[in-house]
Amino acid sequence: MTSHKTTQTMKPATAAKKLGVYLEATPAEFQEGVVSRDELDALQADPPQWLLDLRREGPHPRPVVAAKLGVSISGLARGGVTEALTTEQIEALKNERPEWLEKERATQAEVRKETARIKAKKAEGDEGPGSSRS
């Protein structure tokens, strides 16, 4: 009995998310088709010009905008940013340093610090006296 390998495909929205780009800014043929795992791998390995341009200039999806600004996606929403932003718009926000951005960056820094503290405490507990490791 021979097994037939089926090609895994994904919706354009999933592929765009994996590529870190804003779906609505991709070419129409990308938005309207399905993307196979092999096609996604090819796009990642050797990105076409449209993908390079989108990654460099945007518009960027909210997770990318949040990362570039150093805030959470929720922080973006609290700051009133609900749409995709271009690299130029992100840089303008960084330069303007609005109050909401400074507040959200501080909040994000506290979250990271607390996460690191919990992780360190957990690691300490795993390796401390009486642990089951040999």
Backbone hydrogen bonds in HBPLUS format (Angstrom, degrees):
<---DONOR---> <-ACCEPTOR-->    atom                        ^
c    i                          cat <-CA-CA->   ^        H-A-AA   ^      H-
h    n   atom  resd res      DA  || num        DHA   H-A  angle D-A-AA Bond
n    s   type  num  typ     dist DA aas  dist angle  dist       angle   num
A0037-ARG N   A0008-GLN O   2.97 MM  29  5.75 143.3  2.10 153.6 154.0     1
A0010-MET N   A0035-VAL O   2.76 MM  25  5.32 141.5  1.90 139.2 151.7     2
A0035-VAL N   A0010-MET O   3.02 MM  25  5.32 172.6  2.02 154.8 156.7     3
A0014-THR N   A0011-LYS O   3.07 MM   3  5.37 122.4  2.42 105.6 119.0     4
A0015-ALA N   A0011-LYS O   3.09 MM   4  6.44 163.3  2.12 156.3 161.2     5
A0016-ALA N   A0012-PRO O   2.81 MM   4  5.99 161.1  1.84 153.2 158.3     6
A0017-LYS N   A0013-ALA O   3.03 MM   4  6.18 154.8  2.10 140.5 147.2     7
A0018-LYS N   A0014-THR O   2.97 MM   4  6.26 158.9  2.02 150.0 155.4     8
A0019-LEU N   A0015-ALA O   2.90 MM   4  6.14 140.8  2.05 144.1 155.6     9
A0020-GLY N   A0016-ALA O   2.87 MM   4  5.99 115.5  2.29 137.4 154.1    10
A0021-VAL N   A0016-ALA O   2.99 MM   5  5.26 169.5  2.00 147.7 149.0    11
A0020-GLY N   A0017-LYS O   3.11 MM   3  4.99 144.8  2.24  95.4 106.1    12
A0025-ALA N   A0022-TYR O   2.96 MM   3  5.59 153.5  2.03 119.6 127.9    13
A0026-THR N   A0023-LEU O   2.94 MM   3  5.37 164.9  1.97 118.3 123.4    14
A0030-PHE N   A0027-PRO O   3.00 MM   3  5.40 132.6  2.23 108.2 120.8    15
A0031-GLN N   A0027-PRO O   3.13 MM   4  6.50 158.7  2.18 152.5 158.8    16
A0032-GLU N   A0028-ALA O   2.93 MM   4  6.04 145.9  2.05 154.3 162.9    17
A0040-LEU N   A0036-SER O   2.91 MM   4  6.23 158.9  1.96 153.6 159.4    18
A0041-ASP N   A0037-ARG O   2.90 MM   4  6.14 162.4  1.93 149.7 154.5    19
A0042-ALA N   A0038-ASP O   2.92 MM   4  6.15 152.2  2.00 143.9 151.7    20
A0043-LEU N   A0039-GLU O   2.87 MM   4  6.15 154.1  1.94 148.0 155.1    21
A0044-GLN N   A0040-LEU O   2.95 MM   4  6.23 150.8  2.03 150.3 158.3    22
A0045-ALA N   A0041-ASP O   2.87 MM   4  6.03 156.0  1.92 147.2 154.2    23
A0046-ASP N   A0042-ALA O   2.88 MM   4  5.82 165.3  1.90 150.3 154.4    24
A0051-LEU N   A0048-PRO O   3.06 MM   3  5.48 125.3  2.37 108.3 121.5    25
A0052-LEU N   A0048-PRO O   3.09 MM   4  6.44 160.4  2.13 155.4 161.6    26
A0053-ASP N   A0049-GLN O   2.86 MM   4  6.05 163.9  1.89 157.2 161.3    27
A0054-LEU N   A0050-TRP O   3.01 MM   4  6.15 159.7  2.05 141.1 146.7    28
A0055-ARG N   A0051-LEU O   2.97 MM   4  6.13 163.6  2.00 150.1 154.5    29
A0056-ARG N   A0052-LEU O   3.01 MM   4  6.15 146.2  2.13 142.9 152.2    30
A0057-GLU N   A0053-ASP O   2.74 MM   4  5.76 174.4  1.74 161.1 163.1    31
A0058-GLY N   A0054-LEU O   2.80 MM   4  4.57 140.8  1.95 119.4 130.6    32
A0087-THR N   A0057-GLU O   2.95 MM  30  5.05 168.2  1.96 125.8 128.2    33
A0060-HIS N   A0085-LEU O   2.73 MM  25  5.46 166.4  1.74 142.9 143.4    34
A0064-VAL N   A0061-PRO O   2.99 MM   3  5.52 124.8  2.30 115.1 128.5    35
A0065-VAL N   A0061-PRO O   2.99 MM   4  6.27 160.8  2.02 153.5 159.7    36
A0066-ALA N   A0062-ARG O   2.81 MM   4  5.93 168.3  1.82 158.7 161.2    37
A0067-ALA N   A0063-PRO O   3.07 MM   4  6.21 159.3  2.12 137.9 143.6    38
A0068-LYS N   A0064-VAL O   2.90 MM   4  6.12 162.1  1.93 152.6 157.5    39
A0069-LEU N   A0065-VAL O   2.97 MM   4  6.17 142.4  2.11 146.9 157.2    40
A0070-GLY N   A0066-ALA O   2.84 MM   4  5.91 119.4  2.22 140.4 156.7    41
A0071-VAL N   A0066-ALA O   2.96 MM   5  5.06 165.5  1.98 144.3 146.0    42
A0070-GLY N   A0067-ALA O   3.20 MM   3  4.98 141.4  2.36  92.6 103.7    43
A0076-LEU N   A0072-SER O   3.04 MM   4  6.45 144.3  2.18 142.0 151.0    44
A0077-ALA N   A0073-ILE O   3.18 MM   4  6.55 158.4  2.22 146.2 150.8    45
A0078-ARG N   A0074-SER O   2.87 MM   4  6.23 159.3  1.92 152.0 158.0    46
A0079-GLY N   A0075-GLY O   2.95 MM   4  6.11 138.7  2.12 138.9 150.0    47
A0079-GLY N   A0076-LEU O   3.03 MM   3  5.00 123.9  2.36  93.5 108.7    48
A0081-VAL N   A0076-LEU O   2.87 MM   5  5.11 155.7  1.93 151.7 144.5    49
A0080-GLY N   A0077-ALA O   2.93 MM   3  5.01 158.4  1.98 105.4 112.0    50
A0090-ILE N   A0086-THR O   2.99 MM   4  6.29 155.4  2.05 151.3 158.4    51
A0091-GLU N   A0087-THR O   2.91 MM   4  6.14 161.5  1.94 152.3 157.0    52
A0092-ALA N   A0088-GLU O   2.96 MM   4  6.20 151.1  2.05 143.2 151.5    53
A0093-LEU N   A0089-GLN O   3.03 MM   4  6.30 155.8  2.09 145.1 150.7    54
A0094-LYS N   A0090-ILE O   2.96 MM   4  6.29 157.6  2.02 149.7 156.1    55
A0095-ASN N   A0091-GLU O   2.94 MM   4  6.21 152.1  2.02 147.0 154.3    56
A0096-GLU N   A0092-ALA O   2.84 MM   4  6.03 155.0  1.90 150.9 158.2    57
A0097-ARG N   A0093-LEU O   2.88 MM   4  5.85 150.4  1.97 148.9 155.8    58
A0101-LEU N   A0098-PRO O   3.03 MM   3  5.40 123.1  2.36 106.1 120.0    59
A0102-GLU N   A0098-PRO O   3.17 MM   4  6.57 160.9  2.21 157.9 163.0    60
A0103-LYS N   A0099-GLU O   2.96 MM   4  6.18 162.9  1.99 155.8 160.8    61
A0104-GLU N   A0100-TRP O   2.90 MM   4  6.05 160.9  1.93 146.5 151.8    62
A0105-ARG N   A0101-LEU O   2.87 MM   4  6.03 153.1  1.94 148.4 155.8    63
A0106-ALA N   A0102-GLU O   3.06 MM   4  6.25 154.9  2.12 144.0 150.4    64
A0107-THR N   A0103-LYS O   2.95 MM   4  6.24 156.2  2.00 147.3 154.3    65
A0108-GLN N   A0104-GLU O   2.88 MM   4  6.04 160.4  1.91 146.0 151.3    66
A0109-ALA N   A0105-ARG O   2.90 MM   4  6.11 151.7  1.98 144.2 152.1    67
A0110-GLU N   A0106-ALA O   3.01 MM   4  6.28 153.4  2.08 147.0 153.6    68
A0111-VAL N   A0107-THR O   2.98 MM   4  6.28 156.3  2.03 150.2 156.9    69
A0112-ARG N   A0108-GLN O   2.96 MM   4  6.21 160.9  2.00 149.8 154.5    70
A0113-LYS N   A0109-ALA O   2.94 MM   4  6.13 157.1  2.00 145.2 151.8    71
A0114-GLU N   A0110-GLU O   2.91 MM   4  6.10 161.3  1.94 151.6 156.2    72
A0115-THR N   A0111-VAL O   2.91 MM   4  6.09 157.7  1.96 149.3 155.7    73
A0116-ALA N   A0112-ARG O   2.93 MM   4  6.15 158.5  1.98 148.6 154.1    74
A0117-ARG N   A0113-LYS O   2.95 MM   4  6.19 152.9  2.02 144.7 152.5    75
A0118-ILE N   A0114-GLU O   2.95 MM   4  6.18 162.6  1.98 152.1 155.8    76
A0119-LYS N   A0115-THR O   2.95 MM   4  6.12 159.2  1.99 146.9 153.2    77
A0120-ALA N   A0116-ALA O   2.88 MM   4  6.04 160.1  1.92 149.0 154.2    78
A0121-LYS N   A0117-ARG O   2.90 MM   4  6.09 159.1  1.95 148.1 154.3    79
A0122-LYS N   A0118-ILE O   2.88 MM   4  6.06 155.8  1.94 147.5 154.1    80
A0123-ALA N   A0119-LYS O   2.91 MM   4  6.13 159.9  1.95 148.7 154.3    81
A0124-GLU N   A0120-ALA O   2.87 MM   4  6.03 153.4  1.94 146.4 154.1    82
A0125-GLY N   A0121-LYS O   2.94 MM   4  6.15 152.4  2.02 143.8 150.9    83
A0126-ASP N   A0122-LYS O   2.97 MM   4  6.24 147.2  2.08 146.3 155.3    84
A0127-GLU N   A0123-ALA O   3.17 MM   4  6.35 137.7  2.36 140.7 150.7    85
A0128-GLY N   A0124-GLU O   2.91 MM   4  5.73 111.0  2.40 140.6 156.4    86
A0131-SER N   A0128-GLY O   3.24 MM   3  5.84 139.3  2.42 139.5 138.3    87
